[in-house]
């Protein structure tokens, strides 16, 4: 079955998808990306096991160390204040 769709509707769907991606919290995006990286590393048959161990360890360390904090700029150029986001 083939359907004709108005290009304006397709453009609106693309904009909606982009907007939803922007709305996602940065923490969720980062964790999802790292989770996908970990899965790809484990499932990639072309990577030797010793290299997989290193890549997996690095990706897992980054995943665990993601913080729920947003650095907030201050008026002093030499310091940064951290704002903790409470869910």
TILUMDREN-36831 format. One record per atom (N, C-alpha, C): residue in three letters; residue number from 0; atom name; chain; y, x, z. Coordinates in Angstrom, 3 decimals. Layout:
REM TILUMDREN-36831
(atom "ala" NUM "CA" "A" (Y X Z)),
...
REM end
This chain:
REM TILUMDREN-36831
(atom "unk" 0 "N" "A" (-1.163 0.840 0.000)),
(atom "unk" 0 "CA" "A" (0.000 0.000 0.000)),
(atom "unk" 0 "C" "A" (1.237 0.894 0.000)),
(atom "unk" 1 "N" "A" (2.187 0.579 -0.812)),
(atom "unk" 1 "CA" "A" (3.419 1.335 -0.936)),
(atom "unk" 1 "C" "A" (4.588 0.416 -0.652)),
(atom "unk" 2 "N" "A" (5.531 0.893 0.151)),
(atom "unk" 2 "CA" "A" (6.688 0.073 0.501)),
(atom "unk" 2 "C" "A" (7.957 0.840 0.177)),
(atom "unk" 3 "N" "A" (8.939 0.130 -0.320)),
(atom "unk" 3 "CA" "A" (10.247 0.722 -0.574)),
(atom "unk" 3 "C" "A" (11.098 0.565 0.677)),
(atom "unk" 4 "N" "A" (11.722 1.664 1.079)),
(atom "unk" 4 "CA" "A" (12.539 1.651 2.288)),
(atom "unk" 4 "C" "A" (13.937 2.125 1.919)),
(atom "unk" 5 "N" "A" (14.908 1.425 2.420)),
(atom "unk" 5 "CA" "A" (16.306 1.775 2.179)),
(atom "unk" 5 "C" "A" (16.589 3.159 2.770)),
(atom "unk" 6 "N" "A" (17.181 4.074 2.006)),
(atom "unk" 6 "CA" "A" (17.476 5.425 2.521)),
(atom "unk" 6 "C" "A" (18.339 5.412 3.782)),
(atom "unk" 7 "N" "A" (19.180 4.398 3.950)),
(atom "unk" 7 "CA" "A" (20.003 4.309 5.160)),
(atom "unk" 7 "C" "A" (19.129 4.162 6.399)),
(atom "unk" 8 "N" "A" (18.048 3.412 6.281)),
(atom "unk" 8 "CA" "A" (17.119 3.226 7.408)),
(atom "unk" 8 "C" "A" (16.433 4.552 7.730)),
(atom "unk" 9 "N" "A" (16.025 5.282 6.693)),
(atom "unk" 9 "CA" "A" (15.387 6.581 6.920)),
(atom "unk" 9 "C" "A" (16.353 7.554 7.593)),
(atom "unk" 10 "N" "A" (17.610 7.553 7.162)),
(atom "unk" 10 "CA" "A" (18.615 8.414 7.793)),
(atom "unk" 10 "C" "A" (18.813 8.047 9.262)),
(atom "unk" 11 "N" "A" (18.841 6.750 9.549)),
(atom "unk" 11 "CA" "A" (19.033 6.304 10.926)),
(atom "unk" 11 "C" "A" (17.840 6.708 11.798)),
(atom "unk" 12 "N" "A" (16.629 6.633 11.252)),
(atom "unk" 12 "CA" "A" (15.444 7.053 12.001)),
(atom "unk" 12 "C" "A" (15.509 8.550 12.314)),
(atom "unk" 13 "N" "A" (15.967 9.351 11.346)),
(atom "unk" 13 "CA" "A" (16.095 10.795 11.559)),
(atom "unk" 13 "C" "A" (17.120 11.079 12.653)),
(atom "unk" 14 "N" "A" (18.246 10.393 12.603)),
(atom "unk" 14 "CA" "A" (19.296 10.571 13.616)),
(atom "unk" 14 "C" "A" (18.771 10.157 14.988)),
(atom "unk" 15 "N" "A" (18.050 9.046 15.055)),
(atom "unk" 15 "CA" "A" (17.483 8.584 16.329)),
(atom "unk" 15 "C" "A" (16.529 9.611 16.911)),
(atom "unk" 16 "N" "A" (15.679 10.199 16.065)),
(atom "unk" 16 "CA" "A" (14.731 11.214 16.530)),
(atom "unk" 16 "C" "A" (15.469 12.430 17.075)),
(atom "unk" 17 "N" "A" (16.498 12.878 16.359)),
(atom "unk" 17 "CA" "A" (17.274 14.029 16.812)),
(atom "unk" 17 "C" "A" (17.974 13.726 18.133)),
(atom "unk" 18 "N" "A" (18.515 12.527 18.274)),
(atom "unk" 18 "CA" "A" (19.204 12.146 19.497)),
(atom "unk" 18 "C" "A" (18.235 12.133 20.680)),
(atom "unk" 19 "N" "A" (17.035 11.611 20.460)),
(atom "unk" 19 "CA" "A" (16.041 11.579 21.539)),
(atom "unk" 19 "C" "A" (15.645 12.981 21.954)),
(atom "unk" 20 "N" "A" (15.556 13.900 20.983)),
(atom "unk" 20 "CA" "A" (15.221 15.284 21.310)),
(atom "unk" 20 "C" "A" (16.326 15.925 22.143)),
(atom "unk" 21 "N" "A" (17.573 15.600 21.836)),
(atom "unk" 21 "CA" "A" (18.706 16.141 22.586)),
(atom "unk" 21 "C" "A" (18.719 15.600 24.010)),
(atom "unk" 22 "N" "A" (18.307 14.357 24.182)),
(atom "unk" 22 "CA" "A" (18.333 13.716 25.500)),
(atom "unk" 22 "C" "A" (17.292 14.284 26.452)),
(atom "unk" 23 "N" "A" (16.242 14.905 25.933)),
(atom "unk" 23 "CA" "A" (15.192 15.424 26.803)),
(atom "unk" 23 "C" "A" (15.739 16.544 27.675)),
(atom "unk" 24 "N" "A" (15.352 16.557 28.948)),
(atom "unk" 24 "CA" "A" (15.818 17.622 29.844)),
(atom "unk" 24 "C" "A" (15.334 18.988 29.366)),
(atom "unk" 25 "N" "A" (16.181 19.990 29.503)),
(atom "unk" 25 "CA" "A" (15.850 21.339 29.049)),
(atom "unk" 25 "C" "A" (14.578 21.862 29.715)),
(atom "unk" 26 "N" "A" (14.377 21.527 30.972)),
(atom "unk" 26 "CA" "A" (13.183 21.963 31.688)),
(atom "unk" 26 "C" "A" (11.928 21.417 31.021)),
(atom "unk" 27 "N" "A" (11.941 20.146 30.658)),
(atom "unk" 27 "CA" "A" (10.780 19.532 30.012)),
(atom "unk" 27 "C" "A" (10.516 20.155 28.650)),
(atom "unk" 28 "N" "A" (11.582 20.427 27.903)),
(atom "unk" 28 "CA" "A" (11.436 21.038 26.584)),
(atom "unk" 28 "C" "A" (10.843 22.437 26.717)),
(atom "unk" 29 "N" "A" (11.343 23.213 27.654)),
(atom "unk" 29 "CA" "A" (10.856 24.575 27.852)),
(atom "unk" 29 "C" "A" (9.393 24.583 28.273)),
(atom "unk" 30 "N" "A" (9.036 23.718 29.209)),
(atom "unk" 30 "CA" "A" (7.645 23.678 29.670)),
(atom "unk" 30 "C" "A" (6.708 23.197 28.573)),
(atom "unk" 31 "N" "A" (7.144 22.225 27.780)),
(atom "unk" 31 "CA" "A" (6.317 21.740 26.680)),
(atom "unk" 31 "C" "A" (6.107 22.838 25.658)),
(atom "unk" 32 "N" "A" (7.162 23.553 25.321)),
(atom "unk" 32 "CA" "A" (7.070 24.633 24.347)),
(atom "unk" 32 "C" "A" (6.123 25.730 24.830)),
(atom "unk" 33 "N" "A" (6.259 26.124 26.079)),
(atom "unk" 33 "CA" "A" (5.377 27.154 26.622)),
(atom "unk" 33 "C" "A" (3.934 26.667 26.726)),
(atom "unk" 34 "N" "A" (3.751 25.412 27.056)),
(atom "unk" 34 "CA" "A" (2.409 24.847 27.125)),
(atom "unk" 34 "C" "A" (1.736 24.886 25.753)),
(atom "unk" 35 "N" "A" (2.504 24.555 24.718)),
(atom "unk" 35 "CA" "A" (1.974 24.624 23.354)),
(atom "unk" 35 "C" "A" (1.664 26.065 22.963)),
(atom "unk" 36 "N" "A" (2.519 26.998 23.365)),
(atom "unk" 36 "CA" "A" (2.265 28.414 23.092)),
(atom "unk" 36 "C" "A" (0.950 28.857 23.738)),
(atom "unk" 37 "N" "A" (0.746 28.460 24.972)),
(atom "unk" 37 "CA" "A" (-0.488 28.830 25.687)),
(atom "unk" 37 "C" "A" (-1.707 28.278 24.957)),
(atom "unk" 38 "N" "A" (-1.632 27.036 24.519)),
(atom "unk" 38 "CA" "A" (-2.751 26.430 23.786)),
(atom "unk" 38 "C" "A" (-3.012 27.163 22.476)),
(atom "unk" 39 "N" "A" (-1.942 27.492 21.763)),
(atom "unk" 39 "CA" "A" (-2.107 28.210 20.484)),
(atom "unk" 39 "C" "A" (-2.740 29.574 20.708)),
(atom "unk" 40 "N" "A" (-2.322 30.259 21.746)),
(atom "unk" 40 "CA" "A" (-2.885 31.575 22.042)),
(atom "unk" 40 "C" "A" (-4.384 31.458 22.297)),
(atom "unk" 41 "N" "A" (-4.770 30.514 23.113)),
(atom "unk" 41 "CA" "A" (-6.174 30.371 23.458)),
(atom "unk" 41 "C" "A" (-7.034 29.944 22.269)),
(atom "unk" 42 "N" "A" (-6.476 29.159 21.362)),
(atom "unk" 42 "CA" "A" (-7.255 28.622 20.239)),
(atom "unk" 42 "C" "A" (-7.210 29.486 18.988)),
(atom "unk" 43 "N" "A" (-6.398 30.541 18.973)),
(atom "unk" 43 "CA" "A" (-6.262 31.385 17.790)),
(atom "unk" 43 "C" "A" (-7.417 32.377 17.723)),
(atom "unk" 44 "N" "A" (-8.289 32.185 16.736)),
(atom "unk" 44 "CA" "A" (-9.466 33.045 16.584)),
(atom "unk" 44 "C" "A" (-9.124 34.410 15.999)),
(atom "unk" 45 "N" "A" (-7.913 34.556 15.440)),
(atom "unk" 45 "CA" "A" (-7.540 35.820 14.802)),
(atom "unk" 45 "C" "A" (-7.013 36.851 15.792)),
(atom "unk" 46 "N" "A" (-6.707 36.425 17.005)),
(atom "unk" 46 "CA" "A" (-6.179 37.346 18.019)),
(atom "unk" 46 "C" "A" (-7.345 37.937 18.801)),
(atom "unk" 47 "N" "A" (-7.416 39.272 18.899)),
(atom "unk" 47 "CA" "A" (-8.470 39.895 19.707)),
(atom "unk" 47 "C" "A" (-8.344 39.479 21.178)),
(atom "unk" 48 "N" "A" (-9.468 39.453 21.863)),
(atom "unk" 48 "CA" "A" (-9.492 38.981 23.252)),
(atom "unk" 48 "C" "A" (-8.560 39.760 24.166)),
(atom "unk" 49 "N" "A" (-8.490 41.082 24.000)),
(atom "unk" 49 "CA" "A" (-7.614 41.870 24.883)),
(atom "unk" 49 "C" "A" (-6.140 41.515 24.663)),
(atom "unk" 50 "N" "A" (-5.771 41.243 23.419)),
(atom "unk" 50 "CA" "A" (-4.400 40.828 23.112)),
(atom "unk" 50 "C" "A" (-4.150 39.404 23.632)),
(atom "unk" 51 "N" "A" (-5.167 38.542 23.545)),
(atom "unk" 51 "CA" "A" (-5.048 37.171 24.064)),
(atom "unk" 51 "C" "A" (-4.744 37.180 25.554)),
(atom "unk" 52 "N" "A" (-5.405 38.053 26.278)),
(atom "unk" 52 "CA" "A" (-5.197 38.147 27.723)),
(atom "unk" 52 "C" "A" (-3.743 38.493 28.024)),
(atom "unk" 53 "N" "A" (-3.197 39.460 27.293)),
(atom "unk" 53 "CA" "A" (-1.801 39.859 27.516)),
(atom "unk" 53 "C" "A" (-0.844 38.718 27.165)),
(atom "unk" 54 "N" "A" (-1.042 38.129 25.983)),
(atom "unk" 54 "CA" "A" (-0.151 37.054 25.546)),
(atom "unk" 54 "C" "A" (-0.235 35.849 26.482)),
(atom "unk" 55 "N" "A" (-1.457 35.499 26.881)),
(atom "unk" 55 "CA" "A" (-1.654 34.364 27.775)),
(atom "unk" 55 "C" "A" (-0.990 34.626 29.126)),
(atom "unk" 56 "N" "A" (-1.181 35.817 29.656)),
(atom "unk" 56 "CA" "A" (-0.580 36.165 30.943)),
(atom "unk" 56 "C" "A" (0.940 36.093 30.898)),
(atom "unk" 57 "N" "A" (1.526 36.617 29.819)),
(atom "unk" 57 "CA" "A" (2.989 36.570 29.683)),
(atom "unk" 57 "C" "A" (3.489 35.134 29.563)),
(atom "unk" 58 "N" "A" (2.828 34.327 28.742)),
(atom "unk" 58 "CA" "A" (3.248 32.932 28.562)),
(atom "unk" 58 "C" "A" (3.084 32.150 29.861)),
(atom "unk" 59 "N" "A" (1.995 32.381 30.566)),
(atom "unk" 59 "CA" "A" (1.752 31.683 31.830)),
(atom "unk" 59 "C" "A" (2.790 32.087 32.877)),
(atom "unk" 60 "N" "A" (3.139 33.353 32.923)),
(atom "unk" 60 "CA" "A" (4.154 33.836 33.868)),
(atom "unk" 60 "C" "A" (5.510 33.169 33.576)),
(atom "unk" 61 "N" "A" (5.870 33.081 32.301)),
(atom "unk" 61 "CA" "A" (7.136 32.412 31.950)),
(atom "unk" 61 "C" "A" (7.079 30.938 32.327)),
(atom "unk" 62 "N" "A" (5.926 30.288 32.113)),
(atom "unk" 62 "CA" "A" (5.775 28.871 32.436)),
(atom "unk" 62 "C" "A" (5.960 28.635 33.932)),
(atom "unk" 63 "N" "A" (5.323 29.464 34.734)),
(atom "unk" 63 "CA" "A" (5.376 29.313 36.192)),
(atom "unk" 63 "C" "A" (6.774 29.614 36.728)),
(atom "unk" 64 "N" "A" (7.487 30.523 36.081)),
(atom "unk" 64 "CA" "A" (8.789 30.944 36.581)),
(atom "unk" 64 "C" "A" (9.960 30.109 36.088)),
(atom "unk" 65 "N" "A" (9.708 29.085 35.298)),
(atom "unk" 65 "CA" "A" (10.794 28.200 34.871)),
(atom "unk" 65 "C" "A" (11.328 27.500 36.108)),
(atom "unk" 66 "N" "A" (12.619 27.534 36.257)),
(atom "unk" 66 "CA" "A" (13.253 26.931 37.435)),
(atom "unk" 66 "C" "A" (14.000 25.676 37.041)),
(atom "unk" 67 "N" "A" (14.115 24.800 37.994)),
(atom "unk" 67 "CA" "A" (14.837 23.544 37.783)),
(atom "unk" 67 "C" "A" (16.298 23.752 38.183)),
(atom "unk" 68 "N" "A" (16.919 24.792 37.621)),
(atom "unk" 68 "CA" "A" (18.288 25.122 37.969)),
(atom "unk" 68 "C" "A" (19.120 25.303 36.718)),
(atom "unk" 69 "N" "A" (20.380 24.945 36.822)),
(atom "unk" 69 "CA" "A" (21.317 25.098 35.720)),
(atom "unk" 69 "C" "A" (22.412 26.036 36.189)),
(atom "unk" 70 "N" "A" (22.587 27.199 35.514)),
(atom "unk" 70 "CA" "A" (23.678 28.075 35.919)),
(atom "unk" 70 "C" "A" (25.026 27.429 35.597)),
(atom "unk" 71 "N" "A" (25.907 27.396 36.572)),
(atom "unk" 71 "CA" "A" (27.228 26.786 36.380)),
(atom "unk" 71 "C" "A" (28.283 27.885 36.362)),
(atom "unk" 72 "N" "A" (29.132 27.891 35.338)),
(atom "unk" 72 "CA" "A" (30.178 28.911 35.295)),
(atom "unk" 72 "C" "A" (31.217 28.690 36.390)),
(atom "unk" 73 "N" "A" (31.793 29.767 36.857)),
(atom "unk" 73 "CA" "A" (32.837 29.689 37.868)),
(atom "unk" 73 "C" "A" (34.109 30.304 37.304)),
(atom "unk" 74 "N" "A" (35.180 30.260 38.063)),
(atom "unk" 74 "CA" "A" (36.442 30.840 37.607)),
(atom "unk" 74 "C" "A" (36.403 32.359 37.669)),
(atom "unk" 75 "N" "A" (35.557 32.910 38.527)),
(atom "unk" 75 "CA" "A" (35.404 34.358 38.641)),
(atom "unk" 75 "C" "A" (34.436 34.822 37.558)),
(atom "unk" 76 "N" "A" (34.840 35.739 36.715)),
(atom "unk" 76 "CA" "A" (34.014 36.198 35.600)),
(atom "unk" 76 "C" "A" (32.825 37.040 36.043)),
(atom "unk" 77 "N" "A" (32.798 37.496 37.291)),
(atom "unk" 77 "CA" "A" (31.756 38.412 37.727)),
(atom "unk" 77 "C" "A" (30.600 37.729 38.452)),
(atom "unk" 78 "N" "A" (30.710 36.469 38.738)),
(atom "unk" 78 "CA" "A" (29.646 35.780 39.464)),
(atom "unk" 78 "C" "A" (29.288 34.479 38.767)),
(atom "unk" 79 "N" "A" (28.102 34.005 39.043)),
(atom "unk" 79 "CA" "A" (27.651 32.720 38.521)),
(atom "unk" 79 "C" "A" (27.068 31.929 39.676)),
(atom "unk" 80 "N" "A" (27.447 30.686 39.778)),
(atom "unk" 80 "CA" "A" (26.915 29.794 40.798)),
(atom "unk" 80 "C" "A" (25.745 29.037 40.184)),
(atom "unk" 81 "N" "A" (24.694 28.825 40.961)),
(atom "unk" 81 "CA" "A" (23.555 28.068 40.463)),
(atom "unk" 81 "C" "A" (23.565 26.686 41.063)),
(atom "unk" 82 "N" "A" (23.430 25.692 40.205)),
(atom "unk" 82 "CA" "A" (23.379 24.304 40.632)),
(atom "unk" 82 "C" "A" (21.939 23.845 40.521)),
(atom "unk" 83 "N" "A" (21.368 23.360 41.613)),
(atom "unk" 83 "CA" "A" (19.986 22.893 41.595)),
(atom "unk" 83 "C" "A" (19.972 21.417 41.261)),
(atom "unk" 84 "N" "A" (19.171 21.080 40.256)),
(atom "unk" 84 "CA" "A" (19.053 19.692 39.825)),
(atom "unk" 84 "C" "A" (17.937 19.032 40.625)),
(atom "unk" 85 "N" "A" (18.237 17.946 41.278)),
(atom "unk" 85 "CA" "A" (17.254 17.240 42.078)),
(atom "unk" 85 "C" "A" (16.788 16.040 41.293)),
(atom "unk" 86 "N" "A" (15.478 15.953 41.103)),
(atom "unk" 86 "CA" "A" (14.914 14.848 40.304)),
(atom "unk" 86 "C" "A" (14.682 13.625 41.147)),
REM end
